[in-house]
């Protein structure tokens, strides 16, 4: 079945993308604003997290209460996320309410009130998001791992830094909203049931008169960090390890995805089998591919005890390196089935598709069809994966641990 992708570019540079989905009554949309953590100035890490809440505390003709009531009245399933490159705000909803929802979101982007009395509440919520990580060491270790693996500013924390959040003022965050909610770099993605011509007219009316601003970009700086230990007196050790991989836009992207699934694509994958089942070294383990536009890696998490932490890391690294010695046709086929299954499940969610088409356009300048993705996965083979691993061996690792004592990193 042919898959359509709608596209419209405003004169100011804003890109509107759409993907219709047959048989659904829902629609989802994302506004991808160029206010991600890596694009913000030094010393304001977390400002986008404040803005993501503050902008919905009154906009256009509505105060905070009226805006909240209007959004709730549309039955929105709201979502927002701060990444390295973008602050994404969006929602999923019943398709007949799309026009009203887009109008409200346009107000929050173009005409947020950003009142002083609402700033402290938004700031406090952002701070609480960081403090909550103390109870989520698994999430915390992976945030710290990305911070040390990627060159600055690409690895900046997407939840913010407490010291910098506390120093931020309403005036400073207003300035950041003004300079970084840049329509010329904004991507709007819609997926599900919609009328694209109508959406185009509405987006043109709401944003067509906005002038584009100078393009913001991150200038990565090398920042090697071999091993970092964060002391914690808990009974567990949380290990994060990450090694360099090809980027999302690379021809070997599908090979690295299948290779990663051989390592960690289920209960029969190598890491689960070798580290947990055979040796009983950890209670949780998994690896996944992670890519920014500028760099990428394969990251692994393991939760274990202090006594088993050293052996756990040693076996993880050994399994990553052993992958280049050979993979079986059975392993590759199982990994491919799992990846294609995830593609099919994603295709049935309007929210997932809206995020995917926006992400594709940011990374590639185009949107991949689901048929293309499945075909590229299917085209991988034992030979293509081993060729990729020969050219791009998993060798050097950045490691972060949270626990009562350090371990040794060779």
Residue pairs with C-beta under 8 A, 6 or more apart in sequence:
1 371
3 19
3 369
3 370
3 371
4 19
4 20
5 17
5 18
5 19
5 357
5 367
5 369
6 16
6 17
6 18
6 19
6 20
6 190
6 196
7 15
7 16
7 17
7 18
7 367
8 15
8 16
8 196
8 200
8 203
9 15
9 16
10 16
10 183
10 203
10 204
10 207
10 208
11 208
12 183
12 184
12 207
12 208
12 210
12 211
12 212
13 183
13 184
13 185
13 212
14 183
14 184
14 186
14 187
14 188
14 203
14 207
14 210
15 186
15 187
15 188
15 361
16 188
16 190
16 199
16 200
16 203
17 187
17 188
17 189
17 190
17 357
17 358
17 361
17 367
18 189
18 190
18 191
18 194
18 196
18 199
18 357
19 189
19 190
19 191
19 353
19 354
19 357
19 367
20 191
20 192
20 193
20 194
20 196
21 191
21 192
21 193
21 347
21 350
21 353
24 95
24 192
24 193
24 350
25 94
25 95
25 193
26 92
26 93
26 94
26 95
26 192
26 193
26 350
27 92
27 93
27 94
27 95
27 98
27 190
27 191
27 192
27 193
27 194
27 350
28 90
28 91
28 92
28 93
28 190
28 191
28 192
28 349
28 350
28 351
28 353
28 354
29 90
29 91
29 98
29 101
29 102
29 105
29 188
29 189
29 190
29 191
29 354
30 88
30 89
30 90
30 187
30 188
30 189
30 354
30 355
30 358
31 88
31 89
31 90
31 105
31 109
31 186
31 187
31 188
32 86
32 87
32 88
32 186
32 187
32 188
32 189
32 358
32 362
33 86
33 87
33 88
33 89
33 109
33 180
33 181
33 182
33 186
34 85
34 86
34 180
34 182
34 185
34 186
34 216
35 48
35 51
35 82
35 86
35 87
35 176
35 177
35 180
35 181
36 48
36 82
36 83
36 84
36 85
36 86
36 87
36 158
37 45
37 48
37 82
37 83
37 84
37 153
37 156
37 157
37 158
37 160
38 84
38 85
38 153
38 154
38 156
38 218
38 292
39 85
39 180
39 216
39 217
39 218
40 47
40 48
40 156
40 176
40 180
41 176
42 153
43 164
43 167
44 164
44 168
44 172
44 173
44 176
45 156
45 157
45 160
45 161
45 164
45 165
46 126
46 130
46 157
46 159
46 160
46 161
46 164
46 165
46 168
47 160
47 168
47 172
47 173
47 176
48 82
48 87
48 176
48 180
49 82
49 126
49 129
49 159
49 160
49 165
50 119
50 122
50 123
50 126
50 165
50 168
50 173
51 87
51 122
51 173
51 176
51 177
52 80
52 82
52 87
52 89
53 121
53 122
53 125
53 126
54 112
54 114
54 118
54 119
54 122
54 173
55 89
55 108
55 109
55 112
55 114
55 177
56 64
56 67
56 68
56 71
56 108
56 112
57 64
57 67
57 113
57 115
57 118
57 121
57 122
58 64
58 66
58 67
58 112
58 113
58 115
58 118
59 67
59 104
59 107
59 108
59 111
59 112
59 113
60 67
60 104
60 107
60 108
60 111
61 107
62 70
62 107
63 113
64 113
64 118
67 104
67 107
67 108
70 100
70 104
71 78
71 91
71 101
71 104
74 93
74 97
74 100
74 101
74 104
75 93
75 94
75 97
76 91
76 92
76 93
76 97
76 101
77 91
77 92
77 93
77 351
78 89
78 90
78 91
79 88
79 89
79 90
79 91
79 92
79 351
80 87
80 88
80 89
80 90
81 87
81 88
82 88
82 158
82 159
83 158
84 150
84 154
84 155
84 156
84 158
84 218
84 292
85 218
85 292
85 293
85 362
86 187
86 362
88 355
88 358
89 105
89 108
89 109
90 105
90 189
90 351
90 354
91 101
91 105
92 192
92 350
92 351
92 354
93 101
95 192
95 193
95 194
98 190
98 194
98 199
99 198
99 202
102 199
102 202
102 203
102 206
103 202
103 206
106 202
106 203
106 206
106 207
109 181
109 207
110 206
110 207
110 210
112 177
114 170
114 173
114 174
114 177
116 170
119 169
119 170
119 173
123 165
123 168
126 159
126 160
126 165
127 160
127 162
127 165
127 166
129 159
129 160
130 159
130 160
130 161
130 162
130 165
131 162
133 139
133 140
133 143
133 159
134 140
137 232
137 234
137 236
137 238
137 402
138 238
138 284
138 301
138 303
140 238
140 402
141 230
141 238
141 239
141 240
141 301
141 400
141 401
141 402
142 240
142 299
142 301
143 157
143 158
143 159
144 228
144 230
144 240
144 400
144 402
145 240
145 241
145 242
145 299
145 398
145 399
145 400
146 155
146 242
146 290
146 299
147 155
147 156
147 157
148 155
148 223
148 225
148 228
148 398
148 400
149 155
149 225
149 242
149 297
149 299
149 398
150 220
150 292
150 295
150 297
151 220
151 221
151 222
151 223
151 295
152 220
152 221
152 223
153 218
153 219
153 220
153 221
154 218
154 220
154 292
154 294
154 295
155 223
179 213
179 216
180 216
182 212
182 213
182 215
182 216
183 207
183 210
183 211
183 212
183 213
184 212
184 213
184 215
185 212
185 215
185 216
186 207
187 358
187 361
187 362
188 203
188 358
189 354
189 355
189 357
189 358
189 361
190 196
190 199
190 354
191 350
191 351
191 353
191 354
191 357
192 350
192 353
192 354
218 294
220 294
220 295
225 398
226 398
226 399
226 409
227 398
227 399
227 400
227 401
227 409
228 399
228 400
228 401
229 400
229 401
229 402
229 403
229 405
229 406
229 407
230 400
230 401
230 402
231 403
231 404
232 402
232 403
232 404
233 404
234 403
234 404
235 305
235 306
236 303
236 304
236 305
236 403
237 303
237 304
237 305
237 306
237 309
237 312
237 401
237 402
237 403
237 404
237 405
237 407
238 301
238 302
238 303
238 401
238 402
238 403
239 300
239 301
239 302
239 303
239 304
239 309
239 312
239 313
239 316
239 399
239 400
239 401
239 407
240 299
240 300
240 301
240 399
240 400
240 401
241 299
241 300
241 302
241 313
241 316
241 317
241 397
241 398
241 399
241 400
242 290
242 297
242 298
242 299
242 300
242 397
242 398
242 399
243 297
243 298
243 320
243 394
243 395
243 396
243 397
243 398
244 295
244 296
244 297
244 392
244 396
245 256
245 289
245 291
245 296
245 297
245 298
245 392
245 394
246 252
246 253
246 256
246 296
246 388
246 392
247 253
247 291
247 292
247 293
247 294
247 295
247 296
248 291
248 293
248 296
248 363
248 364
249 293
249 363
249 364
250 256
252 388
252 391
252 392
254 376
254 377
254 379
254 380
255 380
255 384
255 385
255 387
255 388
256 289
256 296
256 298
256 388
256 392
257 289
257 339
257 377
258 332
258 335
258 336
258 339
258 377
258 380
258 385
259 323
259 327
259 335
259 385
259 388
259 389
260 287
260 288
260 289
260 298
261 269
261 334
261 335
261 336
261 338
261 339
262 269
262 270
262 323
262 327
262 331
262 332
262 335
262 385
263 269
263 270
263 271
263 287
263 298
263 319
263 320
263 323
264 270
264 271
264 272
264 285
264 286
264 287
264 288
264 300
265 334
265 335
265 338
265 339
266 272
266 334
266 338
267 273
268 334
269 335
270 319
270 322
270 323
270 331
271 285
271 286
271 287
271 300
271 316
271 319
272 285
272 286
274 315
274 319
275 281
275 282
275 285
275 302
275 312
275 315
275 316
275 319
276 282
276 283
276 285
279 311
279 315
281 302
281 304
281 308
281 311
281 312
281 315
282 302
282 303
282 304
282 308
282 312
283 303
283 304
284 301
284 302
284 303
285 300
285 301
285 302
285 303
285 316
286 300
286 301
287 298
287 299
287 300
287 301
288 298
288 299
289 296
289 297
289 298
290 296
290 297
290 298
290 299
291 297
291 363
293 362
293 363
298 320
298 394
300 316
300 320
302 312
302 313
302 316
304 312
306 403
306 404
306 405
309 401
309 403
309 407
310 407
310 408
313 399
313 407
313 409
317 397
317 410
320 394
320 397
321 393
321 394
321 395
323 389
323 394
324 386
324 389
324 390
324 393
324 394
326 386
327 382
327 385
327 386
328 382
329 382
332 380
332 381
332 382
332 385
336 377
336 378
336 380
339 377
340 374
340 377
340 378
343 370
343 373
343 374
343 377
344 370
345 352
346 352
346 353
346 356
346 370
347 353
347 370
357 367
360 366
360 367
360 368
361 367
397 409
399 409
401 407
